[in-house]
């Protein structure tokens, strides 16, 4: 867990952006991780974003930050073809 936190700090230091969003995206980007041969594999980033959103909303993160985390998670997947629209993504 410390590595992910350290990575988030380095990303924020170099790229800028909201550290809380970056940390949450780093920790939760693979929260749904189907096996390589699973048909749901292509939707892994979207599934992770949805699961992370519910988790974070349930813990009091603001809706705007949750949306930013979800976008960063979806955009990190090259195969999903989601273009990054924020510094955090």
TAHUKA-V492141 format. One record per pair of residues at least 12 apart in sequence whose C-alpha atoms are under 7 Angstrom apart, sorted by the first residue. I is the first residue (numbers start at 1). J is the second residue. If there is no record, write none. Layout:
I J
I J
//
This chain:
4 26
4 27
5 23
8 22
8 23
8 26
15 87
16 87
17 87
17 88
18 88
21 65
21 68
21 69
21 88
22 88
24 69
25 69
25 72
25 73
28 52
29 48
29 73
30 48
31 48
32 44
32 47
32 48
45 73
45 74
45 77
46 74
49 70
49 73
49 74
50 70
53 66
53 70
71 89
72 88
72 89
75 89
76 89
//
